[in-house]
Amino acid sequence: MNIVFLSNFFNHHQQPFSEALVGQADITYHFIATMPIPAQRKTFGYHLERLPSYVCPSYESDEQMRRALELLDETDVLIAGSAPEWMVRRCIRQNKLVFRYAERPVKKREPWKYLPRLIRWNGRNPFWKPIYLLCASAYTAGDYARFRLFRNKSYQWGYFPEAKRYQDINKMLSEKVPTDILWCGRFLDWKNPKDAIRAASRLKKEGYFFCLRFIGSGLEEAALRTMAATYELEDNVEFLGAMAPEQVRIHMEKAGIYLFTSNQQEGWGAVLNEAMNSGCAVIAGHAIGAVPFLMQDKENGLIYPSGNVELLYEKIKYLLDNPEAQKRLGKAAYETIVNEWNAEAAAERVVKLARTILSGDKYPDLYESGLCSRAGLIYDH
C-alpha cells in the first residue's frame, strides 16, 4: 500500500511518525513538503540537518514538483495536513482514500463566518467521496459536525514527537526537583503565561518555596518580566530564553511540575506529549486540543478550566504539598505516551484503519479508545 503525507513543511514533529510508517511491512511511504521551514520556526528550535530520503521537497524545483504530482497519482492513501487545496483535490478527483489531518477549525466565536465556511468546506469534502478526518484536537470533530461534516468518519489523532523510553523511569522521577515548575512556549496572549505569574504571586504570599522557569520568547516577554518584578518574584521566576527541543527536554526531565495554560486557540500542543513523556506532573487547561485525548484528571495529570487562575493556583499548591502525587501522576503520564500515544502506535493503527476502509468498510469502528478510535463530539463552549 502506498501512503503519501502532504503538508507544508517537514520538521522534527512529523519525523517519528514518518519513520514508523517507513518501518511498516508492505508500505511505501513518502512525505511531500510544500515549503521550507519558516525562519521564525527555526528560532524555536525547528531544524533538520538534512531531509530524509522519503521527503519530496516540492518547493525546490519544477522537477521536484513533477515528482510530487506523480507520487499523488500513484498513492493509495493521502494524509493531507496544511497544504494547497488543489493538490488535495487531485487525489479526491481520483477517488483516493483521503484523511484530512486537522486541528480544530473554529478557535474563536465568529458566527458571521458560518455560512461561507459551510459552503466552502462542504464543497471541498463531498460526502460521497472517501474522505475521513484525523482529529489533531479533541474539539475537531465537534467543530466540523456543526458544519455537517465527517459524522461517523472522524478519528482520534494528534501530533507525535519523539517518545523517549527511559531505562529507569522510577530513578528519573526520584531525581526530579518537586519545587521546580516549568512553562514552555511562545509568549503570546492566548497561551496565558501571565496566569502562571499570577499563581506564583499567590504561592509566594502563602510562603511556598518554588522556582518557576519560563522557556521561550515572544511578544509578551517584556510584560511578563515587568509583571514578575511588580509582584517581587525575582527570586522565584527565571526566564531562560528560547532553546532547542533537546535542551527543553533536559529541563522537563528535571522539573516536577509542568504548567500548560493556553486557551482554545492551542490547536493541539505537542509540548504536552513531551512533558508527559518526561514524567512531569502536568497541570493543563481543559480547552487545549490535546488535553481531553491525552489526559485524565487526577489519573495522569490535573485539568483545570482554562483561564481560571484560582483553580490553577489550587492545583499547583496541591502538588507542592504532595511530592508523592507528583511522582504518581508523572509516572502515569509517561506510561500514557510510551504505551498508547506515540508514533509507532499511530502508524500501526492508521495503516489498519486505511486497509479496512479500502476493503469496503465505509465506517469502521476498530478501537474502543485512543488512537484511531471514533472521535466523540466534544465542545469547550
C-alpha positions in Angstrom: 0.0 0.0 0.0 1.3 3.5 -0.9 0.8 6.3 1.6 1.6 9.9 1.0 1.7 12.6 3.7 1.1 16.0 2.2 1.8 19.1 4.4 3.5 22.5 4.5 7.0 21.7 5.9 8.7 18.7 7.3 10.1 19.0 10.9 11.0 17.0 14.0 7.3 16.6 15.0 6.5 14.6 11.8 9.7 12.6 11.7 8.9 9.9 14.3 5.5 9.1 12.7 7.1 9.1 9.2 9.8 6.7 10.2 7.3 4.4 11.9 5.4 4.3 8.7 8.5 3.6 6.7 9.1 0.6 9.0 5.6 -0.9 8.4 5.5 -4.1 6.3 4.2 -3.7 2.7 4.0 0.1 3.0 5.7 2.5 0.6 5.7 5.9 2.2 6.6 9.5 1.1 6.2 12.9 2.7 5.6 15.8 0.3 6.7 19.2 1.8 5.3 22.3 0.0 7.6 24.8 1.7 10.8 25.0 3.7 10.8 25.5 7.5 10.0 29.2 8.1 12.7 31.3 9.6 10.6 32.1 12.6 10.1 28.4 13.4 13.9 27.9 13.3 14.2 30.4 16.1 12.1 28.0 18.2 14.4 25.1 17.5 12.8 23.6 14.4 15.7 22.3 12.4 16.9 19.3 10.5 20.4 18.6 9.3 19.1 17.1 6.1 15.8 15.8 4.7 15.3 12.1 4.9 15.1 10.2 1.5 11.3 9.7 1.8 10.7 13.5 1.8 9.9 15.2 -1.5 10.5 19.0 -1.3 8.1 20.0 -4.0 9.0 23.7 -3.5 12.7 23.3 -4.6 12.3 22.9 -8.3 9.9 22.0 -11.2 11.4 18.6 -11.2 10.5 18.0 -7.6 7.0 19.3 -8.2 6.6 16.8 -11.0 7.8 14.1 -8.7 5.3 15.2 -6.1 2.4 15.0 -8.5 3.5 11.6 -9.7 3.5 10.4 -6.0 0.0 11.8 -5.6 -1.2 9.9 -8.7 0.4 6.7 -7.5 -0.7 6.7 -3.9 -3.5 4.6 -2.4 -3.9 6.8 0.7 -3.3 10.5 1.2 -2.9 12.1 4.6 -3.4 15.8 4.0 -2.3 18.4 6.5 -1.9 22.1 5.9 -1.3 22.0 2.1 -2.5 23.6 -1.1 -6.1 22.5 -1.7 -5.5 22.0 -5.4 -3.1 19.2 -4.6 -5.6 17.5 -2.3 -8.3 17.8 -4.9 -6.1 16.0 -7.3 -6.5 12.9 -5.1 -10.1 13.5 -4.4 -11.0 13.6 -8.1 -9.3 10.2 -8.5 -11.3 8.7 -5.6 -8.2 8.2 -3.5 -8.7 7.5 0.2 -8.1 10.9 1.8 -7.5 11.5 5.5 -7.8 15.2 6.4 -5.3 15.8 9.3 -6.6 18.8 11.1 -6.7 20.8 14.4 -9.9 22.4 15.3 -11.1 24.8 12.6 -13.1 27.1 14.9 -10.9 28.6 17.6 -12.9 31.8 18.0 -16.6 32.6 18.0 -17.2 34.2 14.6 -20.8 33.5 13.7 -20.7 35.7 10.6 -18.2 33.2 9.1 -20.5 30.2 9.5 -22.3 30.3 6.1 -19.2 30.9 3.9 -17.4 28.1 5.8 -20.4 25.8 5.4 -20.4 26.2 1.7 -16.7 26.1 1.2 -15.9 23.2 3.4 -18.7 21.0 2.2 -17.7 21.8 -1.4 -14.2 20.6 -0.6 -15.4 17.4 1.1 -18.3 15.8 -0.8 -20.0 13.3 1.5 -20.0 10.6 -1.2 -16.2 10.6 -1.5 -13.8 8.5 0.7 -12.7 11.5 2.8 -12.1 11.0 6.5 -10.9 13.1 9.4 -7.9 12.6 11.6 -8.6 14.9 14.6 -5.5 16.6 15.9 -7.6 18.1 18.6 -10.4 16.7 20.8 -12.6 19.5 19.6 -12.0 19.0 15.9 -14.9 16.5 15.3 -17.4 18.7 17.2 -16.4 21.8 15.2 -16.8 20.1 11.9 -20.1 18.4 12.9 -21.5 21.9 13.3 -20.9 22.2 9.5 -22.5 18.8 8.8 -19.1 17.2 8.0 -17.4 14.0 8.8 -20.1 12.4 11.0 -19.0 8.8 11.8 -15.9 9.5 9.8 -13.8 11.3 12.4 -11.0 9.5 14.3 -8.8 10.4 17.3 -5.3 11.5 16.2 -2.7 14.1 17.2 1.0 15.0 17.0 3.7 12.5 17.8 7.0 14.0 18.8 9.7 11.6 19.9 8.6 9.3 22.7 11.7 8.5 24.8 11.8 5.3 26.7 13.9 5.7 29.8 15.9 2.8 31.2 14.7 3.5 34.7 11.7 5.9 34.9 11.4 5.5 38.7 15.0 6.7 39.1 14.4 9.7 36.9 11.2 10.5 38.9 13.1 10.2 42.2 15.7 12.7 40.9 13.2 15.4 39.9 13.0 18.6 41.9 9.4 18.8 43.3 9.7 22.6 43.7 10.7 23.2 40.1 7.8 24.4 37.9 8.3 24.7 34.2 6.4 26.6 31.5 7.5 26.4 27.8 6.2 28.1 24.6 5.9 31.3 22.7 5.0 34.2 24.9 1.6 35.0 23.4 -1.6 36.4 25.0 -3.7 33.3 24.3 -1.1 31.0 25.8 -1.8 32.8 29.1 1.8 32.9 30.6 0.6 35.7 32.9 -1.7 33.2 34.6 1.4 31.3 35.8 2.8 34.6 37.2 -0.4 35.4 39.0 -0.5 31.9 40.5 3.2 32.3 41.5 2.4 35.5 43.3 -0.3 33.8 45.4 2.1 31.0 46.2 4.8 33.4 47.4 2.3 35.2 49.6 1.4 31.8 51.1 5.1 31.2 51.9 5.8 28.5 49.4 9.3 27.8 48.2 9.5 27.2 44.4 11.2 28.2 41.2 9.0 28.9 38.1 11.1 28.7 34.9 9.9 30.1 31.6 11.4 28.7 28.3 10.6 30.7 25.2 10.3 34.1 23.7 7.6 36.3 22.1 5.5 39.4 22.2 4.5 39.2 25.9 8.1 38.7 27.2 8.6 42.3 28.3 5.2 42.4 30.0 5.9 39.1 31.8 9.3 40.4 33.1 7.6 43.6 34.3 4.8 41.6 36.0 7.3 39.3 37.8 9.2 42.4 39.1 6.0 44.1 40.2 5.0 41.0 42.2 8.6 40.9 43.6 9.1 37.4 42.2 12.8 37.9 41.1 13.9 35.1 43.4 11.1 32.7 42.2 10.9 33.3 38.5 13.5 32.7 35.8 13.4 33.5 32.1 15.7 31.0 30.2 15.0 32.2 26.7 14.3 30.1 23.6 16.2 26.9 23.2 16.4 23.8 21.0 13.9 20.9 21.7 16.7 18.7 23.1 17.5 21.3 25.7 13.9 21.8 26.6 13.6 18.0 27.3 16.5 18.2 29.7 14.6 20.8 31.7 11.4 18.8 31.6 13.3 15.7 32.9 14.3 17.7 36.0 11.1 19.6 36.7 8.5 18.1 39.0 5.6 20.2 37.7 4.7 21.4 34.2 2.1 24.2 33.5 0.2 24.3 30.3 -2.0 27.4 30.4 -3.2 28.0 26.9 -6.8 28.6 25.9 -8.9 27.1 23.0 -6.5 28.6 20.4 -4.0 25.9 21.2 -5.0 23.5 18.5 -3.0 20.5 19.8 0.1 21.4 21.9 2.9 18.9 21.2 4.7 20.2 24.3 2.1 18.2 26.3 3.3 15.0 24.7 6.9 15.9 25.6 6.1 17.0 29.2 4.1 13.8 29.9 6.9 11.7 28.3 9.4 13.4 30.6 7.4 12.3 33.7 6.2 15.7 34.7 3.1 16.2 36.8 1.2 18.3 34.3 -1.4 20.9 35.1 -3.3 21.8 31.9 -6.3 23.9 30.8 -9.3 21.9 29.5 -9.6 23.9 26.2 -6.2 22.8 24.9 -6.8 20.4 22.0 -4.6 17.6 23.2 -5.8 17.6 26.8 -9.1 15.5 26.5 -7.2 12.9 24.4 -4.0 12.6 26.4 -5.1 13.4 30.0 -7.5 12.0 32.6 -7.9 14.3 35.5 -6.2 13.1 38.7 -5.0 9.9 37.0 -2.2 11.1 34.7 -2.3 14.8 35.3 -4.5 17.6 36.7 -7.0 19.5 34.5 -8.5 22.9 35.3 -10.9 25.2 33.5 -8.8 27.3 31.1 -8.3 30.8 32.3 -9.3 30.1 35.9 -6.3 31.3 37.9 -7.8 30.4 41.2 -8.0 26.7 40.3 -4.6 26.8 38.6 -3.2 28.1 41.9 -5.0 25.5 44.0 -3.7 22.6 41.8 -0.1 23.9 41.9 -0.4 24.2 45.7 -1.7 20.7 45.9 1.3 19.3 44.0 3.8 21.3 46.1 2.2 19.9 49.2 2.2 16.3 47.8 5.5 15.4 46.1 4.4 11.7 46.0 1.3 12.8 44.0 3.8 14.4 41.5 5.6 11.1 41.1 2.4 9.1 40.7 0.9 11.4 38.1 4.3 11.8 36.3 4.7 8.0 36.0 1.2 7.6 34.7 1.7 10.4 32.2 4.9 8.7 31.0 3.2 5.4 30.6 0.4 7.0 28.6 2.9 8.2 26.0 5.1 5.2 25.7 2.3 2.7 25.8 -0.5 4.4 23.9 0.1 7.8 22.3 3.2 7.5 20.2 4.4 7.4 16.6 4.7 3.6 16.4 1.1 3.0 17.7 -0.2 5.8 15.4 1.5 4.2 12.3 0.2 0.7 13.1 -3.4 1.9 13.7 -3.7 4.2 10.8 -2.5 1.5 8.4 -5.1 -0.9 9.8 -7.8 1.8 9.5 -6.8 2.5 5.9 -6.8 -1.2 4.9 -10.2 -1.7 6.5 -11.7 1.3 4.6 -10.1 0.2 1.3 -11.5 -3.3 1.8 -15.0 -1.8 1.7 -16.0 -0.9 5.3 -17.0 2.8 4.9 -17.5 3.4 8.7 -15.0 1.3 10.6 -15.1 1.3 14.4 -11.9 -0.7 15.2 -10.9 0.6 18.6 -12.8 1.4 21.8 -10.5 4.2 22.8 -7.3 6.1 21.9 -5.7 6.4 18.6 -7.9 5.8 15.5 -11.0 5.3 17.7 -14.1 7.2 16.8 -13.7 10.8 17.9 -16.7 12.0 20.0 -18.3 15.4 19.7 -16.7 17.4 22.4 -17.4 21.1 22.9 -15.5 23.6 25.0 -18.2 26.3 24.9 
